Amino acid sequence: MNILKLDERLERIESLLLANKKVLTLEEACDYAGISRSYLYKLTSTGTIPHSKPNGKLIYFEREELEQWLLQNKIFSEVDSGESTKYHSKGSKIS
C-alpha cells in the first residue's frame, strides 16, 4: 500500500474516533468544525460558542453542543419549505 492510501485511511480512522468522543479539545473542535484555531478562540472569547474551561486555561467543547451551534440559523430552500416554483429553461414561470 502506498503512503497516500495509508494517510487517507489514517485520516478516516481519526475522524471516526473523533465522532465517538463526547468532549473535544480545542484542536479536535477545530478539526471537527473545519474552522481555524484563531477563529475558534475568537468565538470563545466573545461567548458566541458554548465551551468549558474547567481549570481556567484549557478549553473544551461538548460535541453535541458544538453540532447544535454549527446547525443553528438553518436556512431552508424553497424545496424544503414546499414553495418550489417550476421554471422553463429560459427562466419563465409555469403556472
N, C-alpha and C positions, 0 to 999 in steps of 0.2 A: 504494500500500500504506500502511495507516495505521501509526502509531507502535507500537501494541500488537503488531501482527503482526511488525514488524521486530524488536522487542525479543525476542519469542518465538523467532524464527529465530536471532538472535544468541546467545541462551542455549543453543539446541540445538547450534549450531556450537561454542561454547566447551566444552560438555560432551563433544562428540565429540573435540575436540583434547585435552582433559584425559585422556580414556580411552586415548589413544595415548602419553602420556608415561610413562616408566619411573620417574622421580624427581619427587616433588611437593614444593613448598614448604609451609610451614605453612598458608598461606591456601588453597592448592589442596587440601591434605588435608582441611581443614575443609569446603570445598565438596563434595569427593568423598564424604566420610563423612557429611555432614549433621550435624556437631556444631559447637559453638561454639568459638571461639578459646581462651577461658579453660579450657574443659574439656579441650581437646587439650593445652594447656600443662600442666595438672594431670597428665594421663596420662603425658606425657613426663618430668615431674619425679619421678614415683613409679616410673618404669621399667616401667610397665604396658604401654606400646605400643612396638614397635620403631621406632627412629629413629636418625638420624645427625646429628652436629654436627662437620663436617669442620674448621671454623675456630674451634670453640669457642663460637660465638654463634648463627649461623643454623641452623635445624632443618630437616632434610629427611626424607622418607619414601619408601621404595620402594613403588610402587603395589601390587605383588603381595603384599608383606608386610602392607600395610595391609588388603588384601582378605582375606587369611588371618586377620588379627586380628579383623576385623569378623565373620567367619563362624565363629569358634571357639565352643565350647559350644553346638553346634547341638541344638535340641530337636526331636525327631521327633513328628509327630502319630500318632494311632492308626492312621490310614490308611497312613502311611508304614511303620509297624512291622508291618503285617499283622494287627493285633489289633483291627480295627474290629468294632463291635457294631451290629447294626441295631436301631432303635427305632421303635415306633409313634409317632403324633403326640402321644400323651399321655405319652410317656416310658417306657413299659414295654418290657422287653427281649423280643426274639423269639428263641427257642431254635433 
